[in-house]
Amino acid sequence: MYPVPMGYIRALKPAAGAMIAALLFTCLPLKAQERIDVALVLAVDVSRSMSYEELRIQRQGYASAIASPEVIRAIGQGAYRRIAITMFEWAGNFHSREILGWTLVESPADAAAIAAQLLEGTSAGARRTSISGAIQHGTSLFDSLPYLADRHVIDISGDGPNNQGLPVTEARDEALKQGITINGLPMMTRGGFGSQFNIDDLDEYYRRCVIGGPGSFVVPVNAWDQFAEAVRRKLVLEIGYDLSAPRVWRAQLLFQKPYDCLIGEKLRQQRMWQYDDFDR
């Protein structure tokens, strides 16, 4: 064995120290990686079936709900007493507009700041309705989540079935494989441009074709004056969901008739000849 010169050993020591320091630094917990109870993606439908007034009601409803005492109380009852929220608007699978990036909410002041930001802007309608595109985009947002969340949740609001992009069940199933829960806020409203693409049982469509994962649920909105209350109730349920609580799961497909989750695509195809220049 050849002897190692002492000068070489002395030269190695600073480099070794730097390497050890770098390794220790990478093992230290970063503030940005603090734990939160839930990471919540709010996906808001802005397809052209909704009027400007209805889009405004949506904005106001989310702002009111997020800053409500009930939601603040639900956040404070969590294990870490903090959540993170991001919001985007969607229509076709080519349209996603960020309204709010990942934002930590752990105080009434945080919630009030988010509400003010939502009320400052306005929404603009866009073509087509791709719930699958919204789920895919919402799923991708968790890649940039700067916190460690116990639960990942996507909340989809919409007033019609999927009629463009990937079949909604395929997008849903892929999200579920990644441990994401999807909840729904089907808007059972009528009227407006493109209402001919609505279906009477949109709540059932959401239940059978859109939502999924532990504790998933649907909160229907039957009239626009119910919207803010529905969003508030939905947020409280999402934030306060207890993973340790026993759950009874029904075998949904064993005793129910099959549901056509491609109903939206079929409606659009049937009416394309009549509405050649219009896509909801």
Phi, psi and chi 1 to 4 in degrees:
 res  aa     phi    psi   chi1   chi2   chi3   chi4
   1 MET       -  131.7 -176.5  174.2 -179.5      -
   2 TYR   -80.3  139.4  -65.4  102.1      -      -
   3 PRO   -69.4  145.1   25.8  -34.5      -      -
   4 VAL   -98.2  123.1  179.6      -      -      -
   5 PRO   -58.7  142.3  -18.5   29.8      -      -
   6 MET   -61.6  -34.9  -69.8  -59.9  -62.5      -
   7 GLY   -61.2  -36.6      -      -      -      -
   8 TYR   -67.5  -39.9 -178.9   73.2      -      -
   9 ILE   -64.1  -42.9  -66.3  175.9      -      -
  10 ARG   -63.3  -33.7  -76.6 -166.3  -64.8  -91.0
  11 ALA   -71.0  -29.1      -      -      -      -
  12 LEU   -73.2  -30.5  -89.2  177.4      -      -
  13 LYS   -58.1  -48.2  -72.8 -178.1  179.4  179.0
  14 PRO   -61.2  -40.4  -22.8   35.2      -      -
  15 ALA   -65.1  -41.5      -      -      -      -
  16 ALA   -63.8  -40.0      -      -      -      -
  17 GLY   -63.3  -40.2      -      -      -      -
  18 ALA   -65.3  -39.3      -      -      -      -
  19 MET   -64.2  -43.1  -69.9  175.9   61.8      -
  20 ILE   -63.6  -41.8  -67.2  171.7      -      -
  21 ALA   -62.7  -40.4      -      -      -      -
  22 ALA   -64.7  -40.3      -      -      -      -
  23 LEU   -65.3  -41.5  -72.9  172.1      -      -
  24 LEU   -63.8  -39.5  -72.0  174.2      -      -
  25 PHE   -63.3  -40.7  178.4   77.9      -      -
  26 THR   -70.0  -20.7   57.7      -      -      -
  27 CYS   -86.9  -12.9  -66.1      -      -      -
  28 LEU   -73.9  139.3  -69.0  175.0      -      -
  29 PRO   -68.9  134.1   24.5  -32.1      -      -
  30 LEU   -91.6  149.1  -61.1  177.9      -      -
  31 LYS   -60.3  -36.1 -179.4  177.0  178.2   56.9
  32 ALA   -65.7  -17.6      -      -      -      -
  33 GLN  -100.8   24.6  -71.2  -63.9  -54.4      -
  34 GLU   -65.9  156.2   61.2 -173.2  -25.5      -
  35 ARG   -84.2  147.1  -60.9 -158.1   69.9   93.5
  36 ILE  -134.7  162.5   59.4  175.3      -      -
  37 ASP   -75.3  -42.7  -67.0  -60.6      -      -
  38 VAL  -150.7  141.5   59.2      -      -      -
  39 ALA  -105.4  118.2      -      -      -      -
  40 LEU  -117.0  121.6  179.4   58.6      -      -
  41 VAL   -99.5  119.8  173.9      -      -      -
  42 LEU  -100.3  113.3  -60.0  175.1      -      -
  43 ALA  -108.4  113.2      -      -      -      -
  44 VAL  -110.5  124.2 -177.5      -      -      -
  45 ASP   -71.9  128.7 -179.2    9.4      -      -
  46 VAL  -128.6   32.2  -66.9      -      -      -
  47 SER   -64.8  161.9   57.1      -      -      -
  48 ARG   -69.8   -4.7  -75.9 -175.7  177.5  175.5
  49 SER   -70.2  -13.4   56.1      -      -      -
  50 MET  -102.3  140.7  -75.1 -173.9  -77.3      -
  51 SER   -79.1  169.2   67.3      -      -      -
  52 TYR   -58.9  -39.2  176.5   81.1      -      -
  53 GLU   -64.6  -40.3  177.0   64.7   14.1      -
  54 GLU   -67.3  -37.3  -69.3  168.5  -18.6      -
  55 LEU   -63.3  -38.2  -65.8  175.5      -      -
  56 ARG   -65.5  -40.5 -175.7 -174.7   64.0   81.4
  57 ILE   -61.5  -38.7  -68.8  172.6      -      -
  58 GLN   -60.6  -49.4  -79.3 -164.5  133.3      -
  59 ARG   -56.2  -50.0  -76.7  -94.7 -173.2  161.2
  60 GLN   -64.3  -37.2  -67.5  177.7  -21.6      -
  61 GLY   -64.3  -44.5      -      -      -      -
  62 TYR   -66.2  -41.1  -84.3  102.0      -      -
  63 ALA   -62.0  -46.3      -      -      -      -
  64 SER   -63.4  -42.7  172.6      -      -      -
  65 ALA   -67.5  -45.5      -      -      -      -
  66 ILE   -61.8  -36.3  -70.6  170.0      -      -
  67 ALA   -90.7    4.4      -      -      -      -
  68 SER   -71.8  150.2   68.7      -      -      -
  69 PRO   -59.0  -33.2  -23.1   33.0      -      -
  70 GLU   -65.0  -41.3  -66.0   85.7   -6.3      -
  71 VAL   -70.0  -41.9  168.0      -      -      -
  72 ILE   -59.8  -41.5  -60.6  -59.4      -      -
  73 ARG   -63.5  -41.7 -170.7 -180.0  -53.7  117.5
  74 ALA   -62.9  -39.3      -      -      -      -
  75 ILE   -62.8  -43.6  -66.2  172.3      -      -
  76 GLY   -67.5  -15.8      -      -      -      -
  77 GLN   -92.7   -0.5  -68.1  172.8  -13.8      -
  78 GLY   -76.9  168.8      -      -      -      -
  79 ALA   -63.1  -37.5      -      -      -      -
  80 TYR  -107.9   -9.0  -53.5  106.6      -      -
  81 ARG    59.3   34.4  -60.4 -179.0 -179.2 -179.5
  82 ARG  -156.1  146.7   62.9  176.1   74.5   94.1
  83 ILE  -133.6  171.4   67.4  170.4      -      -
  84 ALA  -127.5  139.6      -      -      -      -
  85 ILE  -127.4  140.6  -66.9  177.2      -      -
  86 THR  -134.2  151.7 -174.1      -      -      -
  87 MET  -137.9  139.5  177.2 -174.7  -74.3      -
  88 PHE  -143.0  156.4   70.2   94.6      -      -
  89 GLU  -100.7  145.7  -65.5  176.1  -22.1      -
  90 TRP  -139.8  158.7   62.1  -87.3      -      -
  91 ALA  -146.6 -105.1      -      -      -      -
  92 GLY   -70.2  170.8      -      -      -      -
  93 ASN   -72.2   -2.6   64.9   -6.8      -      -
  94 PHE   -97.9   -2.2   45.4   79.7      -      -
  95 HIS  -122.7  112.2  179.1   87.2      -      -
  96 SER  -143.6  124.7   59.8      -      -      -
  97 ARG  -123.7  116.7  177.7 -170.9  175.5 -152.2
  98 GLU   -69.6  129.0 -179.4 -179.4  -73.5      -
  99 ILE  -103.5  -35.6  -57.3  -57.6      -      -
 100 LEU  -146.9  122.3  178.5   73.9      -      -
 101 GLY   -74.7  176.3      -      -      -      -
 102 TRP   -55.2  121.4  -77.2  116.0      -      -
 103 THR  -132.9  129.9  -57.6      -      -      -
 104 LEU   -77.9  135.4 -167.3   67.8      -      -
 105 VAL  -125.9  113.1 -172.4      -      -      -
 106 GLU  -140.9    8.3   53.2 -175.4  -15.3      -
 107 SER  -152.6  161.1   70.1      -      -      -
 108 PRO   -58.7  -33.2  -26.7   35.1      -      -
 109 ALA   -65.5  -39.5      -      -      -      -
 110 ASP   -61.4  -46.4  -65.3  -25.7      -      -
 111 ALA   -64.9  -40.2      -      -      -      -
 112 ALA   -64.5  -36.8      -      -      -      -
 113 ALA   -65.9  -39.8      -      -      -      -
 114 ILE   -65.3  -43.9  -68.8  174.8      -      -
 115 ALA   -59.3  -43.4      -      -      -      -
 116 ALA   -63.1  -39.6      -      -      -      -
 117 GLN   -64.6  -40.6 -178.1  174.8  -20.2      -
 118 LEU   -65.0  -37.5  -63.8 -177.0      -      -
 119 LEU   -76.0  -18.8  -66.3  176.1      -      -
 120 GLU   -71.5  -34.0  -75.0  175.0    0.5      -
 121 GLY   -96.7  176.6      -      -      -      -
 122 THR  -130.1  159.5   57.9      -      -      -
 123 SER  -105.9  150.4  -58.7      -      -      -
 124 ALA  -127.5  135.4      -      -      -      -
 125 GLY   -71.2  155.8      -      -      -      -
 126 ALA  -142.0  169.5      -      -      -      -
 127 ARG   -81.1  144.9  -59.8  170.2   64.1 -166.0
 128 ARG    72.6  170.1  -57.5 -178.7 -173.4  174.5
 129 THR  -133.4  105.4  -60.4      -      -      -
 130 SER  -120.4   88.7 -178.8      -      -      -
 131 ILE   -62.5  -36.5  -59.7  174.6      -      -
 132 SER   -63.0  -40.3   58.5      -      -      -
 133 GLY   -63.7  -38.0      -      -      -      -
 134 ALA   -65.0  -41.7      -      -      -      -
 135 ILE   -64.4  -42.9  -67.3  174.3      -      -
 136 GLN   -62.9  -44.3  -72.0  177.3  -53.0      -
 137 HIS   -66.5  -42.5 -178.0   69.8      -      -
 138 GLY   -61.0  -39.3      -      -      -      -
 139 THR   -61.7  -40.9  -61.4      -      -      -
 140 SER   -66.2  -25.0   71.2      -      -      -
 141 LEU   -67.9  -24.1  -66.8  177.7      -      -
 142 PHE   -68.5  -19.1  -68.7  111.5      -      -
 143 ASP   -64.9  -27.0  -66.1  -22.3      -      -
 144 SER  -104.0   10.0   60.4      -      -      -
 145 LEU   -65.1  121.0  176.2   66.4      -      -
 146 PRO   -89.0   18.0   32.2  -33.5      -      -
 147 TYR  -132.9  163.5  -52.7  101.5      -      -
 148 LEU   -99.9  107.0  -63.3  175.8      -      -
 149 ALA  -102.6  139.2      -      -      -      -
 150 ASP   -68.2  -30.5  -78.3    0.3      -      -
 151 ARG  -137.8  143.1  -68.5  179.0  -73.0  121.1
 152 HIS  -112.9  123.6  -69.7  178.7      -      -
 153 VAL  -132.0  134.6  177.9      -      -      -
 154 ILE  -111.1  130.0  -62.4  175.3      -      -
 155 ASP  -113.0  118.5 -170.7  -78.3      -      -
 156 ILE  -106.0  123.0  -58.9  -76.7      -      -
 157 SER  -108.7  144.9   70.8      -      -      -
 158 GLY  -173.3  159.4      -      -      -      -
 159 ASP  -116.3   15.8   71.6  -17.1      -      -
 160 GLY  -160.9  168.7      -      -      -      -
 161 PRO   -78.1  164.2   30.5  -34.9      -      -
 162 ASN   -60.1  130.7 -168.7   78.9      -      -
 163 ASN  -134.5   13.7   63.7   26.9      -      -
 164 GLN  -160.7  148.9 -172.1  -98.6  -19.5      -
 165 GLY    88.9 -161.8      -      -      -      -
 166 LEU   -61.9  145.6 -165.4   71.0      -      -
 167 PRO   -53.8  137.2  -28.2   35.9      -      -
 168 VAL   -61.9  -34.4   65.8      -      -      -
 169 THR   -66.7  -30.6   52.1      -      -      -
 170 GLU   -68.6  -43.0  -67.0 -175.0   25.3      -
 171 ALA   -65.8  -42.0      -      -      -      -
 172 ARG   -60.3  -49.1  175.8 -160.6   62.6 -170.6
 173 ASP   -63.2  -35.6  -66.3  -13.4      -      -
 174 GLU   -66.7  -39.7 -174.7   57.6   37.1      -
 175 ALA   -65.3  -40.3      -      -      -      -
 176 LEU   -63.8  -34.9  -61.1 -172.1      -      -
 177 LYS   -60.5  -27.0  -71.7  178.3 -174.8  177.2
 178 GLN   -91.3   10.4  -60.4 -176.9   40.3      -
 179 GLY    79.4   18.4      -      -      -      -
 180 ILE   -93.4  137.2  -62.7  169.3      -      -
 181 THR   -96.4  138.2  -66.0      -      -      -
 182 ILE  -117.6  124.4  -57.6  173.0      -      -
 183 ASN  -111.8  161.6  -62.8  -37.1      -      -
 184 GLY  -130.0  145.6      -      -      -      -
 185 LEU  -126.4   75.7 -170.6   75.4      -      -
 186 PRO   -72.9  130.2   25.5  -32.3      -      -
 187 MET   -97.7  105.5  -67.6  177.7  -76.8      -
 188 MET   -87.1   39.1  -48.2  -76.3  -70.9      -
 189 THR   -87.3  162.5   54.5      -      -      -
 190 ARG  -130.6  158.5  -72.5  -65.0  178.7  -95.1
 191 GLY    97.7  172.8      -      -      -      -
 192 GLY    92.3  162.9      -      -      -      -
 193 PHE   -66.1  122.1 -168.1   52.4      -      -
 194 GLY    92.2    9.8      -      -      -      -
 195 SER   -66.9  -14.1   60.5      -      -      -
 196 GLN   -66.7  -11.6   67.5  -87.9   21.1      -
 197 PHE   -93.5   -1.3  -71.3   90.6      -      -
 198 ASN   -70.5  159.9  -70.2  -21.7      -      -
 199 ILE  -125.6  149.7   57.2  175.7      -      -
 200 ASP   -68.6  -30.6  -67.0  -27.8      -      -
 201 ASP  -109.8   48.1   60.3  -16.5      -      -
 202 LEU   -60.1  -33.5 -174.3   64.1      -      -
 203 ASP   -63.1  -39.8   51.5  -11.5      -      -
 204 GLU   -69.2  -38.3 -176.7   69.4    1.0      -
 205 TYR   -57.8  -47.1  173.2   87.5      -      -
 206 TYR   -62.8  -41.2  -96.8   69.6      -      -
 207 ARG   -65.8  -39.3 -171.0  176.1   72.5   82.7
 208 ARG   -89.1  -27.1  -60.1  -75.3  -69.4  -87.7
 209 CYS  -119.3  -20.2  -52.2      -      -      -
 210 VAL  -111.4  -52.0  178.0      -      -      -
 211 ILE   -80.4  165.7   69.6  166.9      -      -
 212 GLY   173.6  164.5      -      -      -      -
 213 GLY   100.6  168.3      -      -      -      -
 214 PRO   -57.3  127.4  -23.4   33.4      -      -
 215 GLY    71.7   13.4      -      -      -      -
 216 SER   -66.3  151.2   58.8      -      -      -
 217 PHE  -156.5  168.4   61.0   88.3      -      -
 218 VAL  -124.2  134.4  168.4      -      -      -
 219 VAL  -119.8  101.1  176.7      -      -      -
 220 PRO   -73.2  149.8   -7.7   21.9      -      -
 221 VAL  -117.0  114.5  177.6      -      -      -
 222 ASN   -92.9  -17.8  -65.1  -55.7      -      -
 223 ALA  -153.0  152.1      -      -      -      -
 224 TRP   -65.7  -26.1  -79.3  105.8      -      -
 225 ASP   -73.2   -6.3   59.1    2.3      -      -
 226 GLN   -94.8   -5.7  -58.5  173.9    0.4      -
 227 PHE   -61.9  -51.1 -174.6   81.1      -      -
 228 ALA   -60.3  -41.8      -      -      -      -
 229 GLU   -64.9  -40.2  169.9   60.6   19.8      -
 230 ALA   -64.0  -42.9      -      -      -      -
 231 VAL   -64.6  -42.6  174.0      -      -      -
 232 ARG   -60.3  -46.8 -177.8 -161.6   61.3   75.7
 233 ARG   -62.8  -41.1 -174.4  154.7   51.7   96.8
 234 LYS   -62.7  -44.8  172.1 -173.6   63.4   66.0
 235 LEU   -63.5  -40.7  -70.0  176.2      -      -
 236 VAL   -61.8  -42.9  169.0      -      -      -
 237 LEU   -64.4  -42.2  -71.3  171.0      -      -
 238 GLU   -67.9  -42.1  -73.6  166.9  -26.7      -
 239 ILE   -73.2  -36.5  -65.3  165.4      -      -
 240 GLY   -93.0    6.6      -      -      -      -
 241 TYR   -61.2  128.2  172.8   60.9      -      -
 242 ASP  -100.8  111.7 -176.4    3.0      -      -
 243 LEU   -65.3  -25.2  -77.4  172.1      -      -
 244 SER   -83.8  -12.1   64.9      -      -      -
 245 ALA   -71.0  137.9      -      -      -      -
 246 PRO   -66.2  141.0   23.9  -32.8      -      -
 247 ARG  -124.8  144.0  -62.7  -82.5  166.6  172.2
 248 VAL  -108.5  118.7  177.4      -      -      -
 249 TRP  -102.6  131.7  -61.3  100.1      -      -
 250 ARG   -89.1  143.9  -65.9 -175.9  -61.7  171.1
 251 ALA   -79.3   85.4      -      -      -      -
 252 GLN   -61.5  -37.1  -65.9 -176.4   -4.6      -
 253 LEU   -89.5   -6.8  -60.7 -179.1      -      -
 254 LEU   -78.3  -34.1  -65.6 -179.0      -      -
 255 PHE  -122.7   17.8  -54.8  106.4      -      -
 256 GLN  -120.8  149.4  -62.0 -177.2   89.2      -
 257 LYS   -67.0  147.8  -66.1 -179.9  179.5  178.4
 258 PRO   -58.6  145.5  -21.8   32.2      -      -
 259 TYR  -112.6  137.4 -169.0   93.1      -      -
 260 ASP   -84.4   98.4 -174.3    2.1      -      -
 261 CYS   -78.9    0.1  -69.5      -      -      -
 262 LEU  -103.4   17.9  -66.1  174.8      -      -
 263 ILE   -59.9  -38.1 -178.2   64.4      -      -
 264 GLY   -65.9  -42.8      -      -      -      -
 265 GLU   -63.7  -38.5  -72.5   85.3  -13.6      -
 266 LYS   -69.8  -39.4  -69.2  176.7 -179.8  177.4
 267 LEU   -61.9  -43.1  -81.1  173.3      -      -
 268 ARG   -65.7  -41.3  178.1  167.3  171.6 -101.2
 269 GLN   -64.4  -39.8 -173.9  175.4   27.3      -
 270 GLN   -65.5  -30.4  -70.1  169.6    6.1      -
 271 ARG  -104.6   -0.2  -57.2 -174.4 -173.2 -142.3
 272 MET   -60.5  -36.3  -82.9 -179.0   64.6      -
 273 TRP   -64.3  -30.8   65.9  -90.6      -      -
 274 GLN   -86.6  -32.7 -174.2  177.6   -0.3      -
 275 TYR  -116.5   62.4  -60.0   94.0      -      -
 276 ASP   -60.7  -34.9 -165.5   30.0      -      -
 277 ASP  -103.2   13.3  -65.0  -35.5      -      -
 278 PHE  -124.9  128.2  169.8   71.1      -      -
 279 ASP  -130.5  125.2  -80.2  -53.8      -      -
 280 ARG   -75.3      - -160.7 -168.5  127.6 -167.3
